[in-house]
């Protein structure tokens, strides 16, 4: 029942990169690009982005947003 950037939670690693259209991507970049919000975010290139060095000023915001994943909703 779960699908998205957090995976499928069905213990099958073969379908972790299932896109909104239902197909399975083989690369992280292609998978992430399928979840872009209407062109608001730039498409990722073929090399992984280093978010901590590229967006150093956003670290606090990112840590606060990711805290949800460590909270009771995902335990």
Residue pairs with C-beta under 8 A, 6 or more apart in sequence:
2 8
2 9
2 10
3 18
3 20
4 35
5 32
5 35
6 69
7 16
8 15
8 16
8 18
14 24
15 24
17 24
17 25
17 26
17 27
17 28
17 30
17 31
18 24
19 25
19 31
19 34
19 35
20 34
20 35
21 34
25 31
25 34
28 48
29 44
29 45
29 46
29 47
29 48
32 44
33 43
33 44
36 43
51 58
51 62
52 59
55 62
68 74
